[in-house]
């Protein structure tokens, strides 16, 4: 993308955020995100359908066609079935976003405002239009988080309707080109939607970090997982959150680089809805994405794909060190995903359960890039046994240590575990210390394109780079008790000061682990005092 286009893009993003932020008024930004994103999705569906019909009529030589938006509802009913087959849904002309916006002021104000009722009926009809068709599962519940009668919008019907008018008019002002326009250099709706999610996440603290992976990290994971490949068949994320990681593979591989589509599972219902909407606004056809809502670790979907090892690329940023059933469920040790390692991830730290799950779903020559909490790379017990299995079987291709402050809602330094099937069992493991590969943006760090290029090139070359990367033999890893901590293999030892960097790094790792456990205990006590429910329950959204 040239510099001029990038400047225009940033200016457009700034205007969009300004509109979105202004719209919420007294409503908490985190709560209001579902209304802004929902209204954007409604506009997208409307304009995509309009564009599809209007282009079809022009191509058919119908020069007198007035445009779908100007038809009566009776005139449009005849094309309903065909549109549902092609697009997966149907919207009546009178219920298109542009036509509702024209009436919004009249319906949303006065003695008996009814805009809230209008929107509820429209959203219900859009979802119902897909019922009984192939696209039904992509639409069920999509507008559930857009509650036009919620007190969050205002304490009275009048206030709620006034805010809905402001919302629709504000979203209408967003400078977004029509979907499917072949002349666009930027996917306007998809880009704006992702940008808004990132902005909401950055302002939401921990909650934001649980549903959105920053774009720079997403690009890095996709590139690490596609080294040596120009295309993949299927992409999968077992903790898909809002779907940002899945969609970044399109940016990395190109529009035709993902042949058979996207699969993902998400435990949080609201985030699951955001993910499906994200697929639509990025112009992914309804039959090319498959997103399910459930607990990945104990209720996995897509078992048929898993048993066949169907996914060429798996990218994931699962939640760090959450609780799960583990050995408390006697059936799990015999689960085909976990059984090969002969051990289950600890009940208090499910990280390696996500790793083993991903490995099971990986194609015979597929790759996975998974963000992990660093503690799983050196702790003993069951985690040590699982690491031993991964290393001895030759699945561990690389381990990277990332800078701290990369993610929303957490300041810890994370690592990336790269798994690759089809490797020779004796091949070594590449360790990369990328903690200095970043630039500081306000209070957070960010990976620049240059940082990402250096990391990926090093992972491609697989050669030693002093103080940055080292290719380590399996024998050395075995002698080190299957420790996969990057700082155990990549360090700049100071002979002048006589500092034992390895010992110092081990001490730091132990301190970080004790600090994490202490924070968990404090959080649990506070949650118990405040009466916020079970402090052990943690979302698995990413």
N, C-alpha and C positions, 0 to 999 in steps of 0.2 A: 504494500500500500504506500503510495507516495505521500510526501509530507503535507501537501495541500489537502488531500483527502482526509488524512489523519486529523489535521486541525479542524476541518469541517465536522468530522465525526465527534471530536471532543466538545466542540461548541454545541452541537445538537444534543449530546448527552447532558451537558450542563443545563441546557434549557429544559430538557425533560425532567431532570431531577428537581429543578427549581419549581416546575409546575406541580410535580408529585408532592414535594414537601409543603408547598403552599396549600394544596388541597386539603390536607388532613386537619388543619385548624387546631382544635383542642384535642383531637383524637391522637392517642399514642401512635407513633410512627410504625412500630412493630405490628400493632393491631390493624393499622390502616393499609398495610401492604397488600392484604388480600383483596381489598376493594380496588386499589389502583391496578394491580396485576389482573384482577378479574375483569375490570372494565376494558383494559387493553386487549384481553383475550376475546371479549365480546366484539370489540371493534375489528380484530383480526379475522374472526370467523365471518363476519359480515362482509368485509372488503374482499376476502379471498373468494367467497361465493359470487359476489358481484363481478369480480374480475374474470372468474371462470366462465360465467354465463355470457358476459358482454364480449369477451374474446371469441367464444364459440360462435356467437351470432355474426360477428364481423367476418370471421373466417368462412362462414357459410354464405357470405354475400348479402346479408340482410342489412342493407344500408339504412333502412327506416326504423330499425330497432331502437326504441327510446332509451334503453338501459334498464337493467333489472330493477333498479331502485325506483323506477317510475311506473312499474307495472302495478296493476291491482292484485290483491291477494288471490282472487279467483283466476286471473290469468296465469299465475305462477304455479298453481296446484298441479297442473299437468306435467311439470318437469320435476316434481318432488322426488319421485322414485329414482330417476336417473341421477340426480344430484347426490342422493344418499349413497348410491352405488359407487359413484366416483370420489366424492369428498368425505362421505361418512356421516353427513348431517344435512339439515335443511333449515333455512330461515326464510320466513315470509317477507315479501318486500316491505310491508308496513312495520315489520319488526327489526329491520336492519338498523345498525347503529346510527347511521347518518340520519335516518328518518325519525328515530326516537329522540335524537339530540334536538332536532327541529321542534319537537313537541315538548321537550323536557321542561322548559320554563312554565308552560301552561299547565302541564300535569303535576309539576312539583311544587306549585305555589297555589295560593288562593285558599278558600275556606275548606275545600275537601281535596287535598293533594293526594294523587294516586300513582305517582311515578314509582314508588316502592312496589306497589301491586303489579304495575306494568312489567317491571324488570323481572319480578319473580315468575310471572306467567311466561315471559319470553324464554328465560333460562330453562324453565321446566319443559317447554315445547322443543327447545333445541336438543335437550337430553332425550326426550321421548322420541324424537325423530329417528334416533339411532337404535331404538329398542327393537330387538328381534333381528338385527342385522349383524354383519361381521364386525362393525365398529362399535357395537353396544358397550363392550368393556372399556373402551377408550373414553367414553363420555359419562358413564354412571358416576354421579357424585361430584362432577367437576366444578359445579357452582355452589357446593354446600357451604363453602367458607365465605361466600358473598351473601351475607344475611342482611337484606335490605330493611329489616325491621329490628335490627339490633340496637340496643340502647347505647352501644359504643358510638353510633353515628349521631346520637342526640337524645335528649331526655323526652322529647315529644315527637309526635308524628310530623309536625310542621318542620321542626329542626332537622329531622332525618331526611325528609324530602328535599329541603333546601341544600343539604350537603350532597345528596345524590345528584341534583341538578349541577352543582358546582363540579362534582366529580366527572360527570359525562362531558360537560363543556370543556373541562381541563384536558381530559384525555383526547378530545377532538382537536385541541390546539396542538397536540404533539405532532411534529413534522415527520410523519412516517409515510413512506411511499407504499403503494399497493403491493400486497404479497404477489410473488411469482413474476414480478416485472423482470424480464431477462436483461434489461439494460442497467440494472442496479449493480454498483460495486460493493454495496453493503447490504446485508440482510437486515433491513431497518427494524422490523418488529422483533426478530430474534436478538439483535444486538441491544436494542433498548430494553427488552425484557431482562436480559442477563445483567445489563448495567444496573438496572433498578434493584434487582435481587442483591447484587454486590453492595450497593449503597445501603440498603436496608440491613444487610448482614453486618456491615461495618459499624452501624449505629446501634446494633442490638446486643453487643457483648456476646456472652456464651451462647445465647439462643441462636444468634446468627451463624456462629461457627458450626452449629449442629446441622445446618441444612445446606450450606454453600461452601464449596472449595474455591479459593481464589483462582482466577484465570491463569496466572503464571504457573502455579503448581499443577493445574490441570493439563496445561500444555506440556510441561516437563514429563508428567506421568505417561501421557499418550506417546510422546516421542521415545521415551525409554522402552515402552512396550512394543514399538513398531520399528526398532532398529533393523535395517536390512529388508524392510517390507515396504511396498508401495500401496498395498491394499490388504484388507482383512475381510473375512466373511461376516462374522458376528462380534459385537462388542457387548460386554457384560459388566455390570457393577452390582455386587451383592448388597451394598448399602448406599443406594443411588442418590438419596437426598433429593435435591431439586433437578438432578440430571445434568448438571454443568460438566461433570467429568465425562459422561458418555458423549456429550455433544462436541467436546473439544477434539475428539478423534476426527470429526469432519473437517475442522480447521487444519489439523495436522496432515491428514491424508487427502484432503480435497473432497469435493462434492460426491464423486463416484468412488471414493476410497473405501467406503463401508458398503459391501455388496448386499448383505442380507438383513441389515438393521441392528436394532438395539434392544437389549434385555436388561431389566433391573428390578430390584426388590427393595422396598422401603417400609419401615415399621410405623412411621408417623403418618397419620391420615392426611393432615394438612399438607405436609411436604410431598406426599405421594401425589396429591392433586396438582401441586405446583410443578412436579416433574412431568406429568402428562401434558399440562398446558405448555410447558417449555418445549416439549417435542413438537407440538402443533405450531407454535409461533416460529420455530426454526424450520418450518416447511418440511418436516418429516411426515410422510404419508401415514395414515392411521394403521395400515397393514405392515408397516416397517418398524414399529416399536411395540414392545411387550413389557409393560410395567405392572408389577403386582404389589399388594400391600399385605405384609405379614412379617413375622419374626424370621429372618433368614437362617439363624443358627439352629432353630428347633422345628421350624415349619417352612422348609425351603420349597420354592416353586421351581418350575422348569426342570423337574427331575429327569425327564427324558433327555434333555440337552446335556444335563450333568453326567448321566450314565454313559453318554457317547463322547464326552469331552468335546463339546461342540464349539467352544468359544476361542477364537484366535487371539483375542485381546481382552484382558480383564484389567480395568483401572478402578481403584477404590481408595477411599479415605474413610474407613470405618471408625466409629467412635473409640476413643482410647480407654482401655482398661475398664470396660463396663462389666457389670455382673451378668452372669448367665447360669443356666442350670448345671452345666458341666457334669461332674460325677454324681451330682444329686439326682440325675436322671439315668437310671441303670441301662436304658436302651441306647444311649448315645455312644457308649464305647463300642457298640457293634454297628453303628452307623457307617456306611461305606465311605463317607467323607472323612471321618476321624479315625477309624479303626487302623489304617495302615501304620500310623505313628505309634500305636500301642499305648497312647496316653491322651487325656483330654486337657485342654487349657484349663487353668484354675478357675474356680467359680467366680473369683473376684477380678479376674483379668482375662477377658474373652478374646484378646487380640489374636492369638494364634489359632483360635477356632475359626475366625474369618479367613486366616491364611490357608488353613487346611481345606476349608470350604471352597476357596477360590482355586486351589490346586486341583481339586476333584473335577471342577467344571472346565478346566483348561484343555484345549485341543492338544493332540499329540505333539505338535510343533508350536504351540501357542506360548504367549508371554503374558505375565501379570506384573503390574507395578502397583504396590500397595503401600500407603502411608501407615507407619507403625509408631507406637510409643517405644522409645529407645530401651526401656527396661526389659522388653522381651528378648533382646539380643544377648543378654548376659546372665539373666536370672537362672537359677538351677531348677531342680525338681522336674515337674511335668514339662515345663517350658524347655528345659535343657534337653529332655528326651525327644521332644518334637523337633527341635533344631537339629539334633543328631540325625533323625530320620531324613529331614530335608537336605542336609549336607551329604550324607552317605549315598542318597539316591541321586545326587547330582542336580537337584532342582534349583539350588540357590545360584543365581547368576551374578548378582551384584547387591551390595548394600551401600546406601548413600546416607550421610548425615547432613541434614538440611540446616539452614540458619534458624535461629529462634524468631519469634514474632512474625511468622509468615501467615498464620491463620487467624481468623476472626475469633475472638473470645478466649484465646490461650496464648501464652507467651513462650511455651516450652519449645525447645529444639526437637524436631521430629526426625524420623529417618524413613527411607524408602527401601523396601525389600523387593527386588526384582527376581521373579521366578521364571524359569524357562524350561519347557519340556523339550526333549529331543537332544539334550546335551549329553556328552560323554560323562560317565560317572566320575572320572578322574580329573575333569576340567576344574581349574581353580576358581576362586571367587574374587571378584574385583571389589575393593573397598575404596570409596571416594569420600573425602572430607570436604564437603561443599559449604561449610559454615560461613566462609567469607565471600561466597558467591552471591552477593545481593547489594542492593542500595537501600538506604533508609528513606522512607516516605512517611512524614509525620512521626507517629509512634510505632509504625510497623516497618518491617523489611519487605522487600519485593525482589523477585528474580527478574532481571532484565533479559531481553533476547540474547545478549552477549553471554550472560551467565548461563542461560539454558544451553546455548550452543557449546560452550566449553564443557559442561557436564556431559552432554550427550556425545560429543566427539570423543571424550575420554572413555566413556562407556563403550563406544564403538571400537576404538583402537585397542582397549584392554592392555595398556602398557603402564609401567610405573611412571609416576610423575612426583618428584620429591615434594613432600609436604602436602600432597593433594590426592594422590591415588596410588594404590599398590595391588598387584595381582598376587593373591596368596594361595599357596597349595593346600589341598585338602589335608595332607599330612600335618601341616603346621596348625590348621584349625583343630584337628583332632587332638593334637598335643596341648592345645589351649582350651580343652574341655568344651569344644564346639561353641566357644565364645564368638559371636558375630558383631561385636561392638566395633564400630569403625575406628575409634580412638585406640583400640588395642593393636591395630596394625598400621595406621597412618598417623605419624606424629613427627614433629621436628624437635628431637632431643637436644638439649643444651649441654655440651660438654664443659663449657666454661663455668657454668653455675652448678654442674653436677646434679641437675634435676632429673629425677626418674619420672618422665612424662607418663609412662604407662601406669605407674603406681598412683600418680596424681589423678589421672583420668578415672581410675577405678574408684578412688575416694570421692570424686565429684559425682560419679554415677550413683554411688551408694547414698550420698547426701540428697541428690535429686529424688531418689526413690523414697527415702524417709520423709522428705518434704511433701511428696505427693500423698503418701498415706496419712500424714498429719492433716493435710488440707481436706481430705475425704472425711476424716473423723470430725473435724470442725464443722464442715458443711452438714454432716448428718445431725450433729447436735443442734445447730441453728435451725435446720428444717424441722426437727422434732419440736423445738421450742415454739416456732412460729406456726406449728400445726399445718404444715404444707403437705401432709401425707407421708407416704413411705419414702424415706430419704434414699433408699437403695435403688429406687426405680429411675432408670436413666434412658433417655431417648436414644435410638440408634440411627437417628437421621443424619445424613451427610449430603 
